[in-house]
Amino acid sequence: MPGPVPQSSALSVGAGYARRLFSVVENFGLPRNGLLHHAAGALGDWEPSQARIPLPALLALFHSALALTGRRDLALEFGRMARPDTFDVLGYALMTCRNLGEAIELVPLYRRVVFDSGYSETRFAVTEGRARLAWVVLPEAQHPGLPYDELLAESLIASWCGFGRWITGTDMPLLEVRFRHPAPADPRPFASFFACPVMFGAGENAVHFDARLLAQPLLQADAELNLAMRDQARKAMEQNREENAETQQVRQSLARLMPKCEATLNHVAADLDMNPRTLQRRLASADVSFQAILDDTRRELAQVYLRDAALSALDVALLLGYAEQSSFTRAFRGWFDITPTAWRAERDHLCRLKNPIIRAVASRVTSAS
């Protein structure tokens, strides 16, 4: 049976990810019901028909699948089978982009369609002709009881690669793949799947490739459908946030208070006409901390504000409630491994690949945020 998986976390994942795992184990000859029965103790009242799955339940399913199949290359098969529905509506938004660069740029913007904020982040950077797409698990202090998981990391990196091959119709040659965790007993299937050097114990989960691949056109590019899928992705994120009204209220309050340098628990509680201890208690009952919401809100708004060419880096820092630009720069580098100025320059470079319709959508999403 799988080891104990914490049930306290409110974090969830789009259920398309779990449904893809069901398809994988069925390919291995394991009935879906067998997997559900094996992991039943960790699934609680979750049903496959639900739109999202608690993250602990997803981890339990992965480890049950490993225990029942004995296939350490489970995550690689997951990657081979990755299709748009693996990532729910985000997958359809990605596949209808004009080129690979446009698709990758959407991932951090709409990642919450698949993974809730608070457990991990997706980071993308281009340096000297080398592109790096990384999946970063945040310190466990921000999501107690949900440690880093090797199978989840491998499945996500493999699905990026497999889905990238599917939407481009090419082999998608990679420079190297890195995993944060130690190598499995037999790493050869990983080298075969990724067709490039694979480094374990490398301190990060990332795919590195030639930046020229960003211009690779996608087989099913469709500007009109892409507009519709982005709109659906945005609505899906809003709907998911509404499931936790308390957190959403805090986010909205912070957006109002940050420009006044009043992004504190006491000020937010007063803004919501609530006692600070009451607010703290309600957030704790939802397994989220005030600091985690503040950090996440700042991360998201920083990207929104930096998309506005009329705002300087200092303007963005002040809008986010930082007294000094240097404090904002340090925080931004911690989130994305890049300075705000360099992030903006990279985005401007990618935007030159975009057609006018896609640029209009980016502006629309920014306004909606």
ChimeraX attribute file (.defattr): number of C-alpha atoms within 10 A of each C-alpha:
attribute: neighborCount
match mode: 1-to-1
recipient: residues
	/A:1	12
	/A:2	19
	/A:3	10
	/A:4	10
	/A:5	17
	/A:6	16
	/A:7	16
	/A:8	15
	/A:9	18
	/A:10	16
	/A:11	21
	/A:12	22
	/A:13	22
	/A:14	26
	/A:15	23
	/A:16	23
	/A:17	22
	/A:18	21
	/A:19	15
	/A:20	19
	/A:21	27
	/A:22	23
	/A:23	17
	/A:24	23
	/A:25	23
	/A:26	15
	/A:27	11
	/A:28	15
	/A:29	10
	/A:30	16
	/A:31	13
	/A:32	16
	/A:33	12
	/A:34	15
	/A:35	24
	/A:36	19
	/A:37	12
	/A:38	19
	/A:39	23
	/A:40	19
	/A:41	15
	/A:42	21
	/A:43	22
	/A:44	11
	/A:45	7
	/A:46	13
	/A:47	12
	/A:48	13
	/A:49	9
	/A:50	10
	/A:51	13
	/A:52	22
	/A:53	21
	/A:54	20
	/A:55	23
	/A:56	22
	/A:57	23
	/A:58	24
	/A:59	23
	/A:60	25
	/A:61	24
	/A:62	24
	/A:63	22
	/A:64	22
	/A:65	27
	/A:66	19
	/A:67	15
	/A:68	17
	/A:69	15
	/A:70	10
	/A:71	14
	/A:72	17
	/A:73	19
	/A:74	21
	/A:75	25
	/A:76	26
	/A:77	22
	/A:78	24
	/A:79	25
	/A:80	19
	/A:81	19
	/A:82	27
	/A:83	22
	/A:84	18
	/A:85	16
	/A:86	24
	/A:87	25
	/A:88	19
	/A:89	22
	/A:90	26
	/A:91	23
	/A:92	22
	/A:93	27
	/A:94	28
	/A:95	27
	/A:96	24
	/A:97	29
	/A:98	23
	/A:99	23
	/A:100	21
	/A:101	22
	/A:102	23
	/A:103	20
	/A:104	19
	/A:105	19
	/A:106	16
	/A:107	21
	/A:108	14
	/A:109	18
	/A:110	18
	/A:111	18
	/A:112	23
	/A:113	27
	/A:114	24
	/A:115	20
	/A:116	20
	/A:117	19
	/A:118	21
	/A:119	22
	/A:120	17
	/A:121	20
	/A:122	18
	/A:123	19
	/A:124	20
	/A:125	19
	/A:126	20
	/A:127	11
	/A:128	7
	/A:129	9
	/A:130	14
	/A:131	21
	/A:132	18
	/A:133	21
	/A:134	21
	/A:135	18
	/A:136	20
	/A:137	21
	/A:138	16
	/A:139	14
	/A:140	13
	/A:141	12
	/A:142	18
	/A:143	21
	/A:144	14
	/A:145	14
	/A:146	21
	/A:147	14
	/A:148	17
	/A:149	13
	/A:150	17
	/A:151	17
	/A:152	15
	/A:153	21
	/A:154	23
	/A:155	23
	/A:156	20
	/A:157	24
	/A:158	25
	/A:159	23
	/A:160	19
	/A:161	23
	/A:162	23
	/A:163	23
	/A:164	23
	/A:165	17
	/A:166	20
	/A:167	24
	/A:168	19
	/A:169	14
	/A:170	12
	/A:171	13
	/A:172	18
	/A:173	15
	/A:174	17
	/A:175	17
	/A:176	17
	/A:177	27
	/A:178	20
	/A:179	22
	/A:180	19
	/A:181	18
	/A:182	12
	/A:183	15
	/A:184	12
	/A:185	7
	/A:186	9
	/A:187	14
	/A:188	11
	/A:189	12
	/A:190	21
	/A:191	14
	/A:192	12
	/A:193	17
	/A:194	22
	/A:195	16
	/A:196	15
	/A:197	14
	/A:198	20
	/A:199	21
	/A:200	17
	/A:201	12
	/A:202	15
	/A:203	13
	/A:204	18
	/A:205	23
	/A:206	24
	/A:207	23
	/A:208	19
	/A:209	20
	/A:210	17
	/A:211	17
	/A:212	12
	/A:213	17
	/A:214	18
	/A:215	15
	/A:216	18
	/A:217	17
	/A:218	24
	/A:219	16
	/A:220	18
	/A:221	18
	/A:222	14
	/A:223	16
	/A:224	12
	/A:225	16
	/A:226	22
	/A:227	19
	/A:228	13
	/A:229	21
	/A:230	23
	/A:231	16
	/A:232	17
	/A:233	24
	/A:234	19
	/A:235	13
	/A:236	19
	/A:237	16
	/A:238	15
	/A:239	12
	/A:240	17
	/A:241	16
	/A:242	13
	/A:243	10
	/A:244	13
	/A:245	11
	/A:246	15
	/A:247	20
	/A:248	15
	/A:249	16
	/A:250	22
	/A:251	19
	/A:252	12
	/A:253	19
	/A:254	26
	/A:255	19
	/A:256	17
	/A:257	19
	/A:258	20
	/A:259	18
	/A:260	14
	/A:261	16
	/A:262	16
	/A:263	20
	/A:264	16
	/A:265	19
	/A:266	16
	/A:267	17
	/A:268	25
	/A:269	18
	/A:270	14
	/A:271	15
	/A:272	15
	/A:273	10
	/A:274	13
	/A:275	14
	/A:276	17
	/A:277	12
	/A:278	11
	/A:279	22
	/A:280	16
	/A:281	14
	/A:282	15
	/A:283	18
	/A:284	12
	/A:285	13
	/A:286	15
	/A:287	15
	/A:288	21
	/A:289	19
	/A:290	18
	/A:291	13
	/A:292	15
	/A:293	20
	/A:294	19
	/A:295	13
	/A:296	17
	/A:297	18
	/A:298	23
	/A:299	16
	/A:300	14
	/A:301	17
	/A:302	19
	/A:303	18
	/A:304	18
	/A:305	20
	/A:306	20
	/A:307	17
	/A:308	13
	/A:309	10
	/A:310	9
	/A:311	13
	/A:312	14
	/A:313	21
	/A:314	16
	/A:315	15
	/A:316	22
	/A:317	26
	/A:318	18
	/A:319	22
	/A:320	26
	/A:321	19
	/A:322	22
	/A:323	14
	/A:324	11
	/A:325	15
	/A:326	13
	/A:327	11
	/A:328	23
	/A:329	19
	/A:330	14
	/A:331	19
	/A:332	20
	/A:333	13
	/A:334	11
	/A:335	18
	/A:336	18
	/A:337	14
	/A:338	19
	/A:339	18
	/A:340	23
	/A:341	12
	/A:342	13
	/A:343	21
	/A:344	18
	/A:345	12
	/A:346	15
	/A:347	15
	/A:348	13
	/A:349	12
	/A:350	16
	/A:351	17
	/A:352	10
	/A:353	16
	/A:354	17
	/A:355	11
	/A:356	11
	/A:357	12
	/A:358	19
	/A:359	13
	/A:360	13
	/A:361	16
	/A:362	19
	/A:363	14
	/A:364	12
	/A:365	14
	/A:366	16
	/A:367	9
	/A:368	8
	/A:369	12
